[in-house]
């Protein structure tokens, strides 16, 4: 299994900056790109579960609770952090806001750069 921490700590990988908005729990000594001289830079990878739009709210809430409980276990946290990820088990509404913000951000970036999906 790939582990950012093991590669970084062994000296096999030299990390110069982290792309998130704040320092990573997994590599706290590594500054963010914004701290390194590119103010406002943030690019993250996120994972999430999505359900059909009309899934009943109680089902969504139950699934969220189950996943959040698993993500909060020491084993899951250690696995994510060892891979350079931070664990954020936000609510379904918070996650919807993340998706919308990413859609807007990267759509604007694509338009500015003239990128088209052909």
Helices and strands as residue ranges (DSSP letters): H 4-10, H 57-71, H 74-82, H 92-113
